[in-house]
Amino acid sequence: FLFATIRNGRLSMDDLGASLGTVLPLASSAGVGLEEVGAVLATLTRSGVKAETASMALNAVLADIIDPSKEASAAAEAFGISLSTAGLQSEGLVGILQKLGGLSPQDVSQVFPSARALKGVLPAIRNLEALSDNLQAITNRAGATQRAASMMSGTLQGGFNQVRRTLEEIFVVIGEALAPAQKKILGFVQTALKGFRS
């Protein structure tokens, strides 16, 4: 996710860290995934928006979706968009931005009246193809990383299981080898205890 966002956008690791610090609290509470956050940040920075401005704009977009004014909510509904946490979770952030794609800047400003949110929305909807490509690239990269981690985890777990089975087999062999000696020692101890009793 991190490296794919940096590669697809125009921001450094420090830029991305600061951006995520700004956006993630609100994004995670709204159920927006890291991939969508990364795709929007990559698209905005690639289109010339500075990373700091992009993160503040994205935060404003999320805030306007989660808690819209009555006017913005009515305007969005007229365009078939639900400004709410439920709408965000069902459509996805990128899905909502794609629905705005055919609207004029004036119509978009009715849905997102804040200047800060518009700094994120307008460049994103002007670059919907790049946004979609970025989301796919980041999702694929995150999926590949997760699959690699799962494989590594499976490999490690498989290795630990093999070691455990080998040790169990060794202990069984040792136990069988020591069994005659254990019987002799046990017999000696029992005889000694009988002698003490009498």
C-alpha positions as CSV (number, residue, x, y, z in Angstrom):
1,F,0.0,0.0,0.0
2,L,2.6,2.6,1.1
3,F,5.1,2.0,-1.7
4,A,2.3,1.7,-4.4
5,T,0.8,5.0,-3.2
6,I,4.2,6.7,-3.4
7,R,5.0,5.1,-6.8
8,N,1.6,6.1,-8.3
9,G,1.6,9.6,-6.8
10,R,4.0,12.4,-6.3
11,L,4.8,12.3,-2.7
12,S,7.6,11.1,-0.4
13,M,7.4,8.6,2.5
14,D,7.4,11.6,4.9
15,D,4.6,13.3,2.9
16,L,2.6,10.1,3.0
17,G,3.1,9.6,6.7
18,A,2.0,13.1,7.5
19,S,-1.0,12.7,5.1
20,L,-2.1,9.5,6.7
21,G,-1.9,11.1,10.1
22,T,-4.3,13.7,8.9
23,V,-6.7,11.4,7.0
24,L,-6.8,8.0,8.7
25,P,-8.7,8.8,11.9
26,L,-11.7,10.0,10.0
27,A,-11.3,7.5,7.1
28,S,-11.1,4.5,9.5
29,S,-14.1,5.7,11.5
30,A,-16.0,5.9,8.2
31,G,-14.9,2.5,7.1
32,V,-12.8,3.8,4.1
33,G,-10.0,1.4,3.3
34,L,-6.3,2.3,3.0
35,E,-6.4,1.4,-0.7
36,E,-9.0,4.1,-1.4
37,V,-7.2,6.7,0.7
38,G,-3.9,5.8,-1.1
39,A,-5.6,6.0,-4.6
40,V,-7.1,9.4,-3.9
41,L,-3.8,10.8,-2.5
42,A,-1.8,9.4,-5.4
43,T,-4.2,10.8,-7.9
44,L,-4.3,14.3,-6.3
45,T,-0.6,14.6,-5.9
46,R,0.0,13.3,-9.4
47,S,-2.3,16.0,-10.7
48,G,-0.3,18.7,-9.0
49,V,-1.9,19.0,-5.6
50,K,0.7,19.2,-2.8
51,A,0.5,16.3,-0.4
52,E,-0.4,18.4,2.6
53,T,-3.2,20.1,0.6
54,A,-4.4,16.7,-0.7
55,S,-4.7,15.2,2.7
56,M,-6.6,18.2,4.1
57,A,-8.9,18.2,1.1
58,L,-9.5,14.5,1.4
59,N,-10.3,14.9,5.1
60,A,-12.8,17.7,4.2
61,V,-14.4,15.4,1.5
62,L,-14.8,12.7,4.1
63,A,-16.2,15.1,6.7
64,D,-18.7,16.5,4.1
65,I,-19.8,12.9,3.2
66,I,-20.2,11.8,6.8
67,D,-21.9,14.9,8.1
68,P,-23.4,16.9,5.1
69,S,-25.5,20.0,5.3
70,K,-29.2,19.6,4.4
71,E,-28.6,21.5,1.2
72,A,-25.6,19.4,0.2
73,S,-27.5,16.2,1.1
74,A,-30.5,17.2,-1.0
75,A,-28.2,18.2,-4.0
76,A,-26.4,14.9,-3.8
77,E,-29.7,12.9,-3.7
78,A,-30.8,14.7,-6.8
79,F,-27.7,13.3,-8.5
80,G,-28.2,9.8,-7.1
81,I,-25.5,10.1,-4.4
82,S,-26.0,9.3,-0.8
83,L,-23.9,11.5,1.5
84,S,-23.7,9.4,4.6
85,T,-21.5,6.8,6.3
86,A,-23.8,4.1,4.9
87,G,-23.5,5.5,1.4
88,L,-19.8,5.8,1.8
89,Q,-19.5,2.1,2.9
90,S,-21.8,0.8,0.2
91,E,-20.5,2.9,-2.8
92,G,-17.0,3.4,-1.6
93,L,-15.1,6.7,-1.7
94,V,-14.0,6.2,-5.3
95,G,-17.5,5.1,-6.3
96,I,-18.9,8.4,-5.0
97,L,-16.3,10.4,-6.8
98,Q,-17.0,8.4,-10.0
99,K,-20.7,9.4,-9.7
100,L,-19.7,13.0,-9.6
101,G,-17.7,12.6,-12.8
102,G,-20.4,13.8,-15.2
103,L,-21.3,16.8,-13.2
104,S,-20.3,20.4,-13.9
105,P,-18.1,22.2,-11.3
106,Q,-21.1,24.2,-10.3
107,D,-23.1,21.0,-9.6
108,V,-20.2,19.5,-7.7
109,S,-20.0,22.6,-5.5
110,Q,-23.6,22.1,-4.5
111,V,-22.7,18.7,-3.2
112,F,-19.4,19.8,-1.7
113,P,-19.7,23.5,-0.9
114,S,-16.5,23.8,1.2
115,A,-13.6,25.2,-0.8
116,R,-11.2,22.8,1.0
117,A,-13.2,19.7,-0.1
118,L,-13.4,21.0,-3.7
119,K,-9.6,21.1,-3.8
120,G,-9.8,17.3,-3.6
121,V,-13.0,16.5,-5.4
122,L,-12.4,18.5,-8.6
123,P,-8.9,17.2,-9.5
124,A,-10.0,13.7,-8.6
125,I,-13.1,13.7,-10.9
126,R,-11.0,15.3,-13.7
127,N,-8.7,12.3,-13.4
128,L,-11.2,9.4,-12.9
129,E,-9.3,7.0,-15.1
130,A,-6.1,7.6,-13.2
131,L,-8.0,7.3,-9.9
132,S,-9.5,3.9,-11.0
133,D,-6.0,2.7,-12.2
134,N,-4.4,3.9,-9.0
135,L,-7.0,2.1,-6.9
136,Q,-6.5,-1.1,-8.9
137,A,-2.7,-0.9,-8.7
138,I,-2.7,-0.2,-5.0
139,T,-5.3,-2.9,-4.3
140,N,-3.4,-5.5,-6.4
141,R,-0.1,-4.5,-4.6
142,A,-1.7,-4.7,-1.2
143,G,-3.2,-8.1,-2.1
144,A,0.1,-9.4,-3.3
145,T,1.8,-8.3,-0.1
146,Q,-0.9,-9.9,2.0
147,R,-0.7,-13.1,0.0
148,A,3.1,-13.1,0.4
149,A,2.7,-12.6,4.1
150,S,0.2,-15.4,4.3
151,M,2.5,-17.7,2.4
152,M,5.4,-16.7,4.7
153,S,3.2,-17.2,7.7
154,G,2.1,-20.6,6.3
155,T,5.7,-21.5,5.7
156,L,6.7,-20.5,9.2
157,Q,3.8,-22.3,10.7
158,G,4.4,-25.3,8.6
159,G,8.1,-25.3,9.6
160,F,7.1,-25.0,13.3
161,N,4.7,-27.9,13.0
162,Q,7.4,-30.0,11.3
163,V,9.9,-29.2,14.1
164,R,7.2,-30.1,16.7
165,R,6.4,-33.4,15.0
166,T,10.1,-34.2,14.8
167,L,10.7,-33.5,18.4
168,E,7.7,-35.6,19.4
169,E,9.1,-38.5,17.4
170,I,12.5,-38.0,19.0
171,F,11.0,-38.1,22.5
172,V,9.1,-41.2,21.7
173,V,12.3,-42.9,20.5
174,I,14.2,-41.7,23.6
175,G,11.3,-42.9,25.9
176,E,11.3,-46.3,24.3
177,A,15.1,-46.6,24.6
178,L,15.0,-45.6,28.3
179,A,12.0,-47.7,29.2
180,P,14.1,-50.8,30.3
181,A,16.4,-48.6,32.4
182,Q,13.4,-46.8,33.9
183,K,11.9,-50.2,34.8
184,K,15.1,-51.2,36.5
185,I,15.4,-47.9,38.4
186,L,11.7,-48.1,39.4
187,G,12.3,-51.7,40.7
188,F,15.3,-50.6,42.7
189,V,13.4,-47.7,44.2
190,Q,10.5,-49.9,45.2
191,T,12.9,-52.5,46.8
192,A,14.7,-49.7,48.7
193,L,11.3,-48.3,50.0
194,K,10.3,-51.8,51.1
195,G,13.5,-52.0,53.1
196,F,12.9,-48.7,54.8
197,R,9.4,-49.8,55.8
198,S,10.6,-52.9,57.5
